[in-house]
Amino acid sequence: MTLYEYYNTGNDGAQKAYGTTWVAQTFTVGTVGANENHKITSVKLLIRRYNLPGTLTVGIRATDGSGYPTGSDLTSGSIDGNSLPTTATWTEITVTEYTLNAGIKYAIVARAPSGSSVDYVIWSLDKSSPTYTGGSAFTSSNSGSSWTEDTTKDLMFEEYGTALSVAFMKPTKYW
């Protein structure tokens, strides 16, 4: 497993995910990591829980021409949010393999649909001096139907994957 794209410095704030309140961080393949097509296998988020938020689902989505998350998940994975620690910890969420393309912007979308204003997941972020140039933080108050961008923050993430295999064909003999 190779670390491809990431932003993992400056932890000084947090964003809640619960119910219809979703949180996203966009990222562009090759901004700080290897600029190559690859299969995403997991993401690590600096997260914690407050009370019992239920299942945390993390999806990878496409972005529209303005860089906003759009459409349904290209791939996703879930973990038991109730078992998360109550202090921020780098937590890995495995996703079904999906090919990400170099130079393309995607969104990591986190949600805890059965959570509430007193049961939620908290995703750590950098609000003092965010420097990630490949994307922005986003929030949605309507389960991802529309998004609000916040260019003054970057959520903490690491995106892992595997290189694409190269298939070689056996030469055909014509004699």
Contacts in CASP RR format, 6 or more apart in sequence:
PFRMAT RR
TARGET T0000
AUTHOR 0000-0000-0000
METHOD contacts of the structure
MODEL  1
MTLYEYYNTGNDGAQKAYGTTWVAQTFTVGTVGANENHKITSVKLLIRRY
NLPGTLTVGIRATDGSGYPTGSDLTSGSIDGNSLPTTATWTEITVTEYTL
NAGIKYAIVARAPSGSSVDYVIWSLDKSSPTYTGGSAFTSSNSGSSWTED
TTKDLMFEEYGTALSVAFMKPTKYW
1 41 0 8 1.000
1 42 0 8 1.000
1 160 0 8 1.000
1 161 0 8 1.000
1 162 0 8 1.000
2 34 0 8 1.000
2 38 0 8 1.000
2 160 0 8 1.000
2 161 0 8 1.000
2 162 0 8 1.000
2 163 0 8 1.000
3 33 0 8 1.000
3 158 0 8 1.000
3 159 0 8 1.000
3 160 0 8 1.000
4 29 0 8 1.000
4 30 0 8 1.000
4 33 0 8 1.000
4 34 0 8 1.000
4 38 0 8 1.000
4 40 0 8 1.000
4 100 0 8 1.000
4 159 0 8 1.000
4 160 0 8 1.000
4 161 0 8 1.000
5 27 0 8 1.000
5 28 0 8 1.000
5 29 0 8 1.000
5 30 0 8 1.000
5 31 0 8 1.000
5 32 0 8 1.000
5 33 0 8 1.000
5 157 0 8 1.000
5 158 0 8 1.000
5 159 0 8 1.000
6 32 0 8 1.000
6 33 0 8 1.000
6 157 0 8 1.000
6 158 0 8 1.000
6 159 0 8 1.000
7 25 0 8 1.000
7 27 0 8 1.000
7 32 0 8 1.000
7 126 0 8 1.000
7 130 0 8 1.000
7 132 0 8 1.000
7 154 0 8 1.000
7 155 0 8 1.000
7 156 0 8 1.000
7 157 0 8 1.000
8 46 0 8 1.000
8 156 0 8 1.000
8 157 0 8 1.000
8 158 0 8 1.000
9 126 0 8 1.000
9 131 0 8 1.000
10 126 0 8 1.000
10 128 0 8 1.000
10 129 0 8 1.000
10 156 0 8 1.000
11 46 0 8 1.000
11 88 0 8 1.000
11 124 0 8 1.000
11 125 0 8 1.000
11 126 0 8 1.000
11 156 0 8 1.000
12 125 0 8 1.000
12 126 0 8 1.000
12 127 0 8 1.000
12 128 0 8 1.000
13 124 0 8 1.000
13 125 0 8 1.000
13 126 0 8 1.000
13 127 0 8 1.000
13 153 0 8 1.000
14 88 0 8 1.000
14 122 0 8 1.000
14 123 0 8 1.000
14 124 0 8 1.000
14 125 0 8 1.000
15 23 0 8 1.000
15 122 0 8 1.000
15 123 0 8 1.000
15 125 0 8 1.000
15 137 0 8 1.000
15 139 0 8 1.000
15 153 0 8 1.000
15 155 0 8 1.000
16 23 0 8 1.000
16 50 0 8 1.000
16 120 0 8 1.000
16 121 0 8 1.000
16 122 0 8 1.000
16 123 0 8 1.000
17 23 0 8 1.000
17 53 0 8 1.000
17 56 0 8 1.000
17 110 0 8 1.000
17 111 0 8 1.000
17 112 0 8 1.000
17 120 0 8 1.000
17 121 0 8 1.000
17 122 0 8 1.000
17 123 0 8 1.000
18 53 0 8 1.000
18 112 0 8 1.000
18 115 0 8 1.000
18 116 0 8 1.000
18 117 0 8 1.000
18 119 0 8 1.000
18 120 0 8 1.000
18 121 0 8 1.000
19 111 0 8 1.000
19 112 0 8 1.000
19 113 0 8 1.000
19 114 0 8 1.000
19 115 0 8 1.000
19 116 0 8 1.000
19 143 0 8 1.000
20 113 0 8 1.000
20 140 0 8 1.000
20 141 0 8 1.000
20 142 0 8 1.000
20 143 0 8 1.000
21 120 0 8 1.000
21 139 0 8 1.000
21 140 0 8 1.000
21 141 0 8 1.000
22 109 0 8 1.000
22 110 0 8 1.000
22 111 0 8 1.000
22 139 0 8 1.000
22 140 0 8 1.000
22 143 0 8 1.000
22 144 0 8 1.000
23 109 0 8 1.000
23 110 0 8 1.000
23 111 0 8 1.000
23 123 0 8 1.000
23 137 0 8 1.000
23 138 0 8 1.000
23 139 0 8 1.000
23 140 0 8 1.000
23 155 0 8 1.000
24 61 0 8 1.000
24 69 0 8 1.000
24 107 0 8 1.000
24 108 0 8 1.000
24 109 0 8 1.000
24 110 0 8 1.000
24 137 0 8 1.000
24 138 0 8 1.000
24 139 0 8 1.000
24 140 0 8 1.000
24 147 0 8 1.000
24 155 0 8 1.000
25 107 0 8 1.000
25 108 0 8 1.000
25 135 0 8 1.000
25 136 0 8 1.000
25 137 0 8 1.000
25 138 0 8 1.000
25 154 0 8 1.000
25 155 0 8 1.000
25 157 0 8 1.000
26 63 0 8 1.000
26 67 0 8 1.000
26 68 0 8 1.000
26 69 0 8 1.000
26 105 0 8 1.000
26 106 0 8 1.000
26 107 0 8 1.000
26 108 0 8 1.000
26 134 0 8 1.000
26 135 0 8 1.000
26 136 0 8 1.000
26 138 0 8 1.000
27 105 0 8 1.000
27 106 0 8 1.000
27 107 0 8 1.000
27 108 0 8 1.000
27 132 0 8 1.000
27 134 0 8 1.000
27 135 0 8 1.000
27 157 0 8 1.000
27 159 0 8 1.000
28 103 0 8 1.000
28 104 0 8 1.000
28 105 0 8 1.000
28 106 0 8 1.000
28 134 0 8 1.000
28 135 0 8 1.000
29 35 0 8 1.000
29 36 0 8 1.000
29 37 0 8 1.000
29 38 0 8 1.000
29 100 0 8 1.000
29 101 0 8 1.000
29 102 0 8 1.000
29 103 0 8 1.000
29 104 0 8 1.000
29 106 0 8 1.000
30 36 0 8 1.000
30 102 0 8 1.000
30 103 0 8 1.000
31 132 0 8 1.000
31 133 0 8 1.000
31 134 0 8 1.000
31 135 0 8 1.000
32 132 0 8 1.000
35 102 0 8 1.000
35 103 0 8 1.000
36 102 0 8 1.000
36 163 0 8 1.000
36 164 0 8 1.000
37 99 0 8 1.000
37 100 0 8 1.000
37 101 0 8 1.000
37 102 0 8 1.000
37 164 0 8 1.000
38 99 0 8 1.000
38 100 0 8 1.000
38 161 0 8 1.000
38 162 0 8 1.000
38 163 0 8 1.000
38 164 0 8 1.000
39 97 0 8 1.000
39 98 0 8 1.000
39 99 0 8 1.000
39 100 0 8 1.000
39 161 0 8 1.000
39 162 0 8 1.000
39 163 0 8 1.000
39 164 0 8 1.000
40 60 0 8 1.000
40 75 0 8 1.000
40 95 0 8 1.000
40 97 0 8 1.000
40 98 0 8 1.000
40 99 0 8 1.000
40 100 0 8 1.000
40 159 0 8 1.000
40 160 0 8 1.000
40 161 0 8 1.000
41 94 0 8 1.000
41 95 0 8 1.000
41 97 0 8 1.000
41 160 0 8 1.000
41 161 0 8 1.000
41 162 0 8 1.000
42 92 0 8 1.000
42 93 0 8 1.000
42 94 0 8 1.000
42 95 0 8 1.000
42 160 0 8 1.000
42 161 0 8 1.000
43 58 0 8 1.000
43 60 0 8 1.000
43 92 0 8 1.000
43 93 0 8 1.000
43 95 0 8 1.000
43 108 0 8 1.000
43 157 0 8 1.000
43 158 0 8 1.000
43 159 0 8 1.000
43 160 0 8 1.000
44 90 0 8 1.000
44 91 0 8 1.000
44 92 0 8 1.000
44 93 0 8 1.000
44 157 0 8 1.000
44 158 0 8 1.000
44 160 0 8 1.000
45 58 0 8 1.000
45 90 0 8 1.000
45 91 0 8 1.000
45 93 0 8 1.000
45 108 0 8 1.000
45 110 0 8 1.000
45 123 0 8 1.000
45 124 0 8 1.000
45 155 0 8 1.000
45 156 0 8 1.000
45 157 0 8 1.000
46 88 0 8 1.000
46 89 0 8 1.000
46 90 0 8 1.000
46 91 0 8 1.000
46 123 0 8 1.000
46 124 0 8 1.000
46 156 0 8 1.000
46 157 0 8 1.000
47 56 0 8 1.000
47 84 0 8 1.000
47 88 0 8 1.000
47 89 0 8 1.000
47 91 0 8 1.000
47 110 0 8 1.000
47 121 0 8 1.000
47 122 0 8 1.000
47 123 0 8 1.000
47 124 0 8 1.000
48 84 0 8 1.000
48 85 0 8 1.000
48 86 0 8 1.000
48 87 0 8 1.000
48 88 0 8 1.000
48 89 0 8 1.000
48 121 0 8 1.000
48 122 0 8 1.000
48 124 0 8 1.000
49 81 0 8 1.000
49 82 0 8 1.000
49 84 0 8 1.000
49 85 0 8 1.000
49 86 0 8 1.000
49 120 0 8 1.000
49 121 0 8 1.000
49 122 0 8 1.000
50 86 0 8 1.000
50 118 0 8 1.000
50 119 0 8 1.000
50 120 0 8 1.000
50 121 0 8 1.000
50 122 0 8 1.000
51 118 0 8 1.000
51 119 0 8 1.000
51 120 0 8 1.000
52 81 0 8 1.000
52 82 0 8 1.000
52 115 0 8 1.000
52 119 0 8 1.000
53 81 0 8 1.000
53 82 0 8 1.000
53 84 0 8 1.000
53 112 0 8 1.000
53 114 0 8 1.000
53 115 0 8 1.000
53 119 0 8 1.000
53 120 0 8 1.000
53 121 0 8 1.000
54 80 0 8 1.000
54 81 0 8 1.000
54 82 0 8 1.000
54 112 0 8 1.000
54 114 0 8 1.000
54 115 0 8 1.000
54 119 0 8 1.000
55 78 0 8 1.000
55 79 0 8 1.000
55 80 0 8 1.000
55 81 0 8 1.000
55 112 0 8 1.000
55 113 0 8 1.000
55 114 0 8 1.000
56 78 0 8 1.000
56 79 0 8 1.000
56 80 0 8 1.000
56 81 0 8 1.000
56 84 0 8 1.000
56 93 0 8 1.000
56 110 0 8 1.000
56 111 0 8 1.000
56 112 0 8 1.000
56 121 0 8 1.000
57 76 0 8 1.000
57 77 0 8 1.000
57 78 0 8 1.000
57 110 0 8 1.000
57 111 0 8 1.000
57 112 0 8 1.000
57 113 0 8 1.000
58 76 0 8 1.000
58 77 0 8 1.000
58 78 0 8 1.000
58 93 0 8 1.000
58 95 0 8 1.000
58 108 0 8 1.000
58 109 0 8 1.000
58 110 0 8 1.000
59 73 0 8 1.000
59 74 0 8 1.000
59 75 0 8 1.000
59 76 0 8 1.000
59 77 0 8 1.000
59 95 0 8 1.000
59 108 0 8 1.000
59 109 0 8 1.000
59 110 0 8 1.000
60 73 0 8 1.000
60 74 0 8 1.000
60 75 0 8 1.000
60 76 0 8 1.000
60 95 0 8 1.000
60 98 0 8 1.000
60 100 0 8 1.000
60 106 0 8 1.000
60 107 0 8 1.000
60 108 0 8 1.000
60 109 0 8 1.000
61 69 0 8 1.000
61 70 0 8 1.000
61 71 0 8 1.000
61 72 0 8 1.000
61 73 0 8 1.000
61 74 0 8 1.000
61 106 0 8 1.000
61 107 0 8 1.000
61 109 0 8 1.000
62 69 0 8 1.000
62 70 0 8 1.000
62 71 0 8 1.000
62 74 0 8 1.000
62 106 0 8 1.000
62 107 0 8 1.000
63 69 0 8 1.000
63 70 0 8 1.000
63 105 0 8 1.000
63 106 0 8 1.000
63 107 0 8 1.000
64 70 0 8 1.000
67 105 0 8 1.000
67 135 0 8 1.000
67 136 0 8 1.000
68 107 0 8 1.000
68 138 0 8 1.000
68 147 0 8 1.000
68 149 0 8 1.000
69 107 0 8 1.000
69 109 0 8 1.000
69 138 0 8 1.000
69 140 0 8 1.000
69 144 0 8 1.000
69 147 0 8 1.000
73 109 0 8 1.000
74 98 0 8 1.000
74 106 0 8 1.000
75 95 0 8 1.000
75 96 0 8 1.000
75 97 0 8 1.000
75 98 0 8 1.000
76 95 0 8 1.000
76 96 0 8 1.000
77 93 0 8 1.000
77 94 0 8 1.000
77 95 0 8 1.000
77 96 0 8 1.000
78 93 0 8 1.000
79 91 0 8 1.000
79 93 0 8 1.000
81 112 0 8 1.000
81 121 0 8 1.000
84 91 0 8 1.000
84 121 0 8 1.000
88 122 0 8 1.000
88 124 0 8 1.000
90 158 0 8 1.000
92 160 0 8 1.000
97 162 0 8 1.000
99 164 0 8 1.000
100 106 0 8 1.000
100 159 0 8 1.000
105 134 0 8 1.000
105 135 0 8 1.000
107 138 0 8 1.000
108 155 0 8 1.000
108 157 0 8 1.000
108 159 0 8 1.000
109 144 0 8 1.000
110 121 0 8 1.000
110 123 0 8 1.000
111 143 0 8 1.000
112 119 0 8 1.000
112 120 0 8 1.000
112 121 0 8 1.000
113 143 0 8 1.000
123 155 0 8 1.000
123 156 0 8 1.000
124 155 0 8 1.000
124 156 0 8 1.000
125 137 0 8 1.000
125 153 0 8 1.000
125 154 0 8 1.000
125 155 0 8 1.000
125 156 0 8 1.000
126 132 0 8 1.000
126 153 0 8 1.000
126 154 0 8 1.000
126 156 0 8 1.000
127 152 0 8 1.000
127 153 0 8 1.000
130 137 0 8 1.000
130 152 0 8 1.000
130 153 0 8 1.000
130 154 0 8 1.000
131 154 0 8 1.000
132 154 0 8 1.000
135 154 0 8 1.000
136 149 0 8 1.000
136 150 0 8 1.000
136 151 0 8 1.000
136 153 0 8 1.000
136 154 0 8 1.000
137 149 0 8 1.000
137 150 0 8 1.000
137 151 0 8 1.000
137 153 0 8 1.000
137 154 0 8 1.000
137 155 0 8 1.000
138 147 0 8 1.000
138 148 0 8 1.000
138 149 0 8 1.000
138 150 0 8 1.000
139 147 0 8 1.000
139 148 0 8 1.000
139 150 0 8 1.000
140 146 0 8 1.000
140 147 0 8 1.000
140 148 0 8 1.000
141 148 0 8 1.000
END
